[in-house]
């Protein structure tokens, strides 16, 4: 047995398509709101709970900024004010 807190095998940075789909299915079934943004703050992933909250589909959300998608900016981000 390995030491507590240490992985016995190195993490593979390449995932198989099956592993990617499995992870996507698990995250999509979560009741937690889960999103991922790229370095330009454009939405790259959102799970079902998030889509249901904002009442929009993936096609309406993915690739957009929060302001373009119609929901309030996240905490820690600033909005332009007059």
C-alpha positions as CSV (number, residue, x, y, z in Angstrom):
1,X,0.0,0.0,0.0
2,X,1.1,3.5,-0.7
3,X,1.5,6.4,1.7
4,X,-1.7,8.3,2.6
5,X,-2.3,11.3,0.3
6,X,0.1,10.0,-2.4
7,X,-0.9,8.5,-5.7
8,X,0.5,5.1,-6.5
9,X,0.4,5.8,-10.2
10,X,1.2,8.9,-12.1
11,X,-1.8,10.8,-13.4
12,X,-2.2,10.4,-17.2
13,X,-2.7,13.8,-18.8
14,X,-4.4,12.1,-21.8
15,X,-7.9,10.8,-21.3
16,X,-9.6,8.2,-23.5
17,X,-12.9,9.3,-25.1
18,X,-14.7,6.8,-22.8
19,X,-13.1,8.4,-19.7
20,X,-14.0,11.9,-20.9
21,X,-17.6,10.9,-21.6
22,X,-17.8,9.2,-18.2
23,X,-16.6,12.3,-16.4
24,X,-18.9,14.5,-18.4
25,X,-21.9,12.3,-17.4
26,X,-20.9,12.3,-13.7
27,X,-20.6,16.1,-13.7
28,X,-23.8,16.6,-15.6
29,X,-25.7,14.6,-13.1
30,X,-24.5,16.7,-10.1
31,X,-26.9,19.0,-8.4
32,X,-24.1,21.5,-7.9
33,X,-23.7,24.3,-10.4
34,X,-20.5,23.5,-12.4
35,X,-19.0,25.7,-15.1
36,X,-15.6,26.0,-16.8
37,X,-14.3,29.1,-18.5
38,X,-11.3,29.6,-20.7
39,X,-8.6,32.3,-20.2
40,X,-10.8,34.8,-22.0
41,X,-13.6,34.1,-19.5
42,X,-15.8,32.4,-22.2
43,X,-17.9,29.5,-21.0
44,X,-16.5,26.2,-22.2
45,X,-18.6,23.8,-20.1
46,X,-21.7,23.9,-18.0
47,X,-23.6,21.1,-16.4
48,X,-27.3,20.4,-16.5
49,X,-28.0,22.1,-13.1
50,X,-26.5,25.3,-14.4
51,X,-28.4,25.2,-17.7
52,X,-31.7,24.6,-15.8
53,X,-30.9,27.6,-13.5
54,X,-30.4,30.0,-16.3
55,X,-33.0,28.3,-18.5
56,X,-30.8,28.1,-21.5
57,X,-29.3,25.3,-23.6
58,X,-25.6,24.6,-24.2
59,X,-25.8,26.2,-27.7
60,X,-27.0,29.5,-26.1
61,X,-24.2,29.4,-23.5
62,X,-21.0,27.8,-24.7
63,X,-18.4,30.2,-26.1
64,X,-20.1,33.3,-24.6
65,X,-19.1,35.7,-21.9
66,X,-21.5,36.0,-18.9
67,X,-22.7,39.4,-20.1
68,X,-23.5,37.9,-23.6
69,X,-25.3,34.9,-22.0
70,X,-27.6,37.1,-19.9
71,X,-26.7,36.2,-16.3
72,X,-25.0,38.4,-13.6
73,X,-21.2,38.6,-13.5
74,X,-19.5,36.3,-11.0
75,X,-18.1,37.6,-7.8
76,X,-14.6,38.8,-8.2
77,X,-15.2,40.1,-11.7
78,X,-15.9,43.7,-12.2
79,X,-18.6,45.1,-14.5
80,X,-18.2,48.4,-16.2
81,X,-20.1,51.2,-14.5
82,X,-21.0,54.7,-15.7
